[in-house]
Structures are given as C-alpha cells and as structure tokens.
Amino acid sequence: MMRVAIIGPGRVGTLLAAACARAGHRVVAVGGGHAASRDRLTGLIAGVRPREEPADAMRGADLVWIAVPDDRLTQVAADLARQDAVHEGQRVVHVAGAYGPDVLELLRRSGARVAACHPAMTVPSGATDPELLVGTAWAVTASVPDRPWAEELVRDLGGDPHTVAADRRALYHAALAVGSNAVAAAVATARQLLLAASVDDPAAFLGPLARTSVDVVAERGAVAITGPVARGDVATVAGHLEAIRADVPSSGEAYRLLALATLEPLRPRLDAETIAVLDSLLSSDDRAGEAGARWNV
Ligand SMILES: NC(=O)c1ccc[n+]([C@@H]2O[C@H](COP(=O)([O-])OP(=O)(O)OC[C@H]3O[C@@H](n4cnc5c(N)ncnc54)[C@H](OP(=O)(O)O)[C@@H]3O)[C@@H](O)[C@H]2O)c1
C-alpha cells in the first residue's frame, strides 16, 4: 500500500485517484487547480486532503502523479523542486504522452525516482470508473532501474505497460492524437452529415461501422481500407462533394481533407489517372467544382 498524492485534479488526475484507491492504495492528498476541482475529487474518495499548493500535497506521499496540462508540466516540476517538496526515493510519475521523464529531471536531482507513464485511453470529463484503465496499454518511459516499479504500478491499475523510448514519445503521442482525436473528429463530421441526411439515429450507423474500421485497420494497416477512394470510384467522390457543398458546406473542408488523408496510403494501389482525378477533385473547393463538373455532378 502506497500513500498517493495527485497533482492536477482534472480528468486524468481524478480517474487515477479512483484507480489507486481501488488498487488498495491510500490517496492522501490532491494539490493544484481550482478549489472546485479539488472538491470534486475529495467528494469522490474519502480521506483525501485538498491542498492549494502542489508542494503541500506532495509532502508525505510515497507516489505522486502529476496530471496537469502538458504545457505546465515543466514549470510544476520546477516549482516542486524549488520548494524542496521531494523526499529521497519518492516516486513521481507524469502522464503526458509527448514527454519522457526528462521533464522531471529537477525532481530526480532532488532525490525522486521518476517515470513517464501514459495511458493510451481517452478520459472524458466525469470519467471516474477505474474500469476504463483496465486492459489499457500504457507507454512507460523510465531509466532501467526505475522501469520495474513503473511497470508494476501500471499493472496494479489493470494496465498493460509497453516501453517507449524517450526520444520517440513525441511521435508516439502524435500517432495517438491522430488515432483518437482525429478519428473522433472524423466521426463527428460523419454524424453531422447523417443528421443532414435526416438519419434519426446516427449512432446506430456510426458505432458498429467506425469500430470495425478501427479494429481492422489497426490490425492490418491501409490494405484494409475500403470505400470509394480505395476503389477509385471518382464519380461517387465527386457526388459526395457536390451534395456536401449543397447541404452542409461547413463540412466540405473536413470531407476533402479526410478524403485526401484516405488517399495518401492508397496511392500505390491506384492507377495514375485515377489518382490525378482524385487529387484534382480534392485539391481545393474551387478546383473540385471544376473537376466535379467533368464528372457530370
Ligand atoms: N484526458 C485524456 O484523455 C488524457 C489521456 C491520457 C493522458 N492525458 C494527460 O493527462 C494530463 C492531464 O490531462 P487532463 O485531460 O486530465 O487535463 P485537465 O482535465 O485539464 O486537468 C488538468 C488539471 O491540472 C490542473 N492544473 C492546471 N494548471 C496547474 C498547475 N500549474 N499546477 C497544478 N495543477 C494545475 C487543472 O486545474 P483546474 O481543474 O482548476 O483547471 C486541472 O485540474 C496531460 O498531461 C494529458 O496529456 C490526458
């Protein structure tokens, strides 16, 4: 059983607090953020002391999770080191995907054992059920001596630890931003189009379809992409552009850019003429109009 402190009582900080409590640890303090955020967390888990100053939350904890916005991480770590909040051997973990443990270097020099452990899971506001982290892959970056406890910590929360090298973290996180946020944006665009098509239950269409697409392409890569771009059905694509321009012009740019992103990995399997027409259709709204006219739509 470890005494745990959470710095940053937001989406991930609150979920980690719940997950640590369920794993049998004692969440002793939460620090930083607004009082209302700290109160939400203390209302969820008994016995947690709210502290305005992150340094006050950190003192007396065996394990400290730093779950602040990425751009604040370096400053928060520097403040904690400056305020002499670290004790020898204290474990400090941040959850930012794009960074390794080097952003905690000042804390390490003050005696902390540090690691970067990023759960590859989207954590929306109000998600407090630790089940969300069960089976989730985590990117773990730590020095060789720190890796075992960092991996054990992830397993303790039901996660699946994978090593990602410090200098690969930005690329790793870019991949997840595309795989999660860009996919979400694509689904949000599709939902708009379905509503414009008077489909009353967009989720019934999108849920199974998007989940299957994600599963097969995550496993097999671009070879598993289907649809009009993959088939080279240029008249169909031109028709989509025309219908969107007429009924949902605000989604036109998103459709065009997503179709271009679809085309990119498929170029090797399409013929040169088809690629040229698709490039022209999808290049910009004006040129798409001209190319669409050539396809009688
Ligand atoms: N959400 C996700 O899906 C997800 C998934 C994996 C990893 N992460 C990582 O988790 C970290 C936190 O993200 P989040 O989504 O949980 O963000 P969030 O909901 O905005 O939470 C950030 C928390 O940090 C607090 N905070 C802001 N500045 C601070 C400071 N200087 N000192 C102390 N606390 C401060 C905020 O306070 P207020 O509440 O008062 O504003 C808020 O409670 C990020 O590194 C992110 O990359 C997020």
The ligand as a Tripos MOL2 file, in Angstrom:
@<TRIPOS>MOLECULE
LIG
   48    52     1     0     0
SMALL
NO_CHARGES

@<TRIPOS>ATOM
      1 N1         -7.8190   13.4030  -20.9270 N.am      1 LIG1
      2 C1         -7.2040   12.4330  -21.6020 C.2       1 LIG1
      3 O1         -7.8370   11.7460  -22.4220 O.2       1 LIG1
      4 C2         -5.7660   12.0890  -21.3310 C.ar      1 LIG1
      5 C3         -5.3340   10.7720  -21.6050 C.ar      1 LIG1
      6 C4         -4.0340   10.4070  -21.3070 C.ar      1 LIG1
      7 C5         -3.1670   11.3440  -20.7470 C.ar      1 LIG1
      8 N2         -3.5830   12.6250  -20.5260 N.ar      1 LIG1
      9 C6         -2.6250   13.5610  -19.9140 C.3       1 LIG1
     10 O2         -3.0590   13.8550  -18.5900 O.3       1 LIG1
     11 C7         -2.6290   15.1690  -18.2400 C.3       1 LIG1
     12 C8         -3.8240   15.9550  -17.7350 C.3       1 LIG1
     13 O3         -4.7860   15.9940  -18.7590 O.3       1 LIG1
     14 P1         -6.3460   16.1220  -18.4210 P.3       1 LIG1
     15 O4         -7.0640   15.7480  -19.6650 O.co2     1 LIG1
     16 O5         -6.6590   15.4230  -17.1460 O.co2     1 LIG1
     17 O6         -6.4430   17.7110  -18.2320 O.3       1 LIG1
     18 P2         -7.4660   18.5340  -17.3510 P.3       1 LIG1
     19 O7         -8.7450   17.7990  -17.2000 O.co2     1 LIG1
     20 O8         -7.4630   19.9080  -17.8890 O.co2     1 LIG1
     21 O9         -6.7770   18.5420  -15.9110 O.3       1 LIG1
     22 C9         -5.6150   19.2760  -15.6220 C.3       1 LIG1
     23 C10        -5.6650   19.6090  -14.1480 C.3       1 LIG1
     24 O10        -4.4840   20.3240  -13.7880 O.3       1 LIG1
     25 C11        -4.8500   21.4520  -13.0200 C.3       1 LIG1
     26 N3         -3.8070   22.4410  -13.2020 N.ar      1 LIG1
     27 C12        -3.6620   23.3430  -14.1940 C.ar      1 LIG1
     28 N4         -2.5250   24.0510  -14.0150 N.ar      1 LIG1
     29 C13        -1.9510   23.5760  -12.8840 C.ar      1 LIG1
     30 C14        -0.7790   23.9070  -12.1730 C.ar      1 LIG1
     31 N5          0.0500   24.8590  -12.6110 N.pl3     1 LIG1
     32 N6         -0.4990   23.2310  -11.0290 N.ar      1 LIG1
     33 C15        -1.3200   22.2600  -10.6000 C.ar      1 LIG1
     34 N7         -2.4700   21.8990  -11.2170 N.ar      1 LIG1
     35 C16        -2.7720   22.5570  -12.3550 C.ar      1 LIG1
     36 C17        -6.1950   21.8750  -13.5570 C.3       1 LIG1
     37 O11        -6.8720   22.6410  -12.6240 O.3       1 LIG1
     38 P3         -8.4040   23.1450  -12.8430 P.3       1 LIG1
     39 O12        -9.2490   21.9200  -12.7840 O.co2     1 LIG1
     40 O13        -8.7160   24.0080  -11.7120 O.co2     1 LIG1
     41 O14        -8.4150   23.8270  -14.1590 O.co2     1 LIG1
     42 C18        -6.8560   20.5220  -13.7840 C.3       1 LIG1
     43 O15        -7.4430   20.0450  -12.5960 O.3       1 LIG1
     44 C19        -1.9920   15.7690  -19.5000 C.3       1 LIG1
     45 O16        -0.6030   15.6040  -19.4120 O.3       1 LIG1
     46 C20        -2.5410   14.9060  -20.6240 C.3       1 LIG1
     47 O17        -1.6720   14.8340  -21.7200 O.3       1 LIG1
     48 C21        -4.8680   13.0110  -20.7900 C.ar      1 LIG1
@<TRIPOS>BOND
     1     1     2 1
     2     2     3 2
     3     2     4 1
     4     4     5 ar
     5     4    48 ar
     6     5     6 ar
     7     6     7 ar
     8     7     8 ar
     9     8     9 1
    10     8    48 ar
    11     9    10 1
    12     9    46 1
    13    10    11 1
    14    11    12 1
    15    11    44 1
    16    12    13 1
    17    13    14 1
    18    14    15 2
    19    14    16 1
    20    14    17 1
    21    17    18 1
    22    18    19 2
    23    18    20 1
    24    18    21 1
    25    21    22 1
    26    22    23 1
    27    23    24 1
    28    23    42 1
    29    24    25 1
    30    25    26 1
    31    25    36 1
    32    26    27 ar
    33    26    35 ar
    34    27    28 ar
    35    28    29 ar
    36    29    30 ar
    37    29    35 ar
    38    30    31 1
    39    30    32 ar
    40    32    33 ar
    41    33    34 ar
    42    34    35 ar
    43    36    37 1
    44    36    42 1
    45    37    38 1
    46    38    39 2
    47    38    40 1
    48    38    41 1
    49    42    43 1
    50    44    45 1
    51    44    46 1
    52    46    47 1
@<TRIPOS>SUBSTRUCTURE
     1 LIG1         1 GROUP 0 **** ****
